[in-house]
Amino acid sequence: MTSTSALRLEEITPRNFEAATAIRVRPEQEFAVSPVMKSLAEAYIHPAGVAWPRLIVDGDRPVGFLMAFLDIDWRQDGTLLRSGLWRLNIAAGEQRRGYGRFAVESVAAEIRRRGGKQLYVTWHPGPNGPEDFYLGLGFRITGEKSEGETVGVLELS
């Protein structure tokens, strides 16, 4: 496990754009998460403040990428706003070092800072998917599906 003292999140800027878009998960995980470039394109097309993309950096080394969604119109009809983790890409050679946990805790802190009480996430079920990771962090399965993915929620008390 990596010490969290050297870990930080950075906004995506022209200075770190190449490092962010170079983040790749393990080949057997590619089915479960979009490439960083697609995430950044999606962040661009949503209203300002909805997408929260960040590079995960350990010291001076980029190790992952996350993108949160903040007050997104979950049902696309104005009846339900939710916040959570939209994307989590930990570089293939950097997994199992605590970076994923750091990412989830960072998103939880940002949602709490904005007054949120729950952190949502979706994932593809099946082998090589992240279900065990999320359940191990305390997420519970809601029973909902979103675009065929399992929906989980973490209470932020």
N, C-alpha and C positions, 0 to 999 in steps of 0.2 A: 504494500500500500504506500502510495506517495504521500509525503507531508503536504498538507493543504496550505502551508505558509507560502509556498512558491506558486500556488495556483491562482489564476485570475481569469476573468472574462474580459475580452476586448471587443468593442464595436468593430464591425467590418468596415474597413477604410481602404482607400487605394494602396496604402502601405502594406496591409496584410491580406488583401484580396487573393493574391496568388497562393499564399499559404493556406487560406481557408478552402479554396476550391481544390487544393491538392489532397485534402483529407479523404481517405478511402477506407471503408470498413472491409472486413474479410470477405472474400468472394462468396462464401456460402450465406452471408448476411445481406447481400445486395438486394434480395427480394423484399426485405423488410423495411428498407429506408431509402428515400430518394437521395440522389447526389446533392452535394452542397450547392452546386450551380442552380439546380431546379429550386431548391429552397430559397435562394436569394432572389430568383425571378419571382417566386410566389410572394415573397416579402414586398417586392416592389409594386405588385399589382393590387395589394390590399390597402385599405385606407391607412393613413399615417397612425402609428401607435398600436396597430393590431399585431403586427409581427415584430418579434424582438430577437433578431439573429445575433449570435455572439460566437467568437472564436474562443476556445478553451486553450489556455496557454499555461505551461508548466515552466517557470523560469523564463527562458527565451525560446522554448520549443513548443510549437503548435501541436496539440495532441487530440483535438476534437472540435466539433462544431455543435451548437445547439440552436434551436429556434423555438421560442415560446410564442404562444398566441395569448393575447390579452383582450378580454372582453369581446371575443368573437361571437357573431350571431350564429349560434350552434345549429339552429333549425332553419336558418336563412329566411325567417319570417318575423323577426323582431321580438319573439316571445321568450327567448332564453339566451342569456349571455354567459359564456364560460371562459375560463383562462386555464392554460396548462402548457404542457410540453408537446410541441408540434413535431420537432425533429431532434434526434440525437445520433450523431455520427462520431464514434470514437475510432481513431485511426487503428488499423489492423494490428500494428505492432505495439500499441499503447493500451490495449484492453486488459482488464483485470488488475488495474492499478489504482482504482478509486476515482477515476475521472468521471465515470458515469454517475456515481453517487454525488460527486461534487456538482455536476451539472444539474441534477434533480434538486439538490438542496439550494442551489443558486436561483433556480426558477421559483422554487417555493418561497424563498426570501423576497424576490421581486413581487410575487403575487401578494404576499402578506403586506409588503410595503404599500401596495396600492389598495389595501383593504379587503383582499380576497380571502376566502375561507376554505377553498377547495382547489386542488390541482388535478386537472384531467390529463389523460394520455390515451392514445390508441396504439394498438400493435397488431401485427399479423400473427395469428396463432400458428403453432406448429414447430417442428424441429428447427433449431438454429435461430429461432425468434427470441425476443426479449422478455417473454412472459415471466419466466422465473426471476429475472432481474427486478422487474417492477413489483411483483408480488413480494419479493424479499425486502423491498424498501417500504412495504406497508400499503401499497395500493390494493384496493379491492375491486373485483370485477363488478360492474354495474348491471350486467345483463343486456346492455344496449350493444348495437353494432353501428359503426360509422363507416360507410363505404366498404363493408365487409370485414372491418377490423374490430377487434375486441376493445371495449371502452373500459378504462379503469379510472378510479378516483382516489386521491389521497386527501384525507381531512387535514387541514392546516390549523390545528388548535394551539 
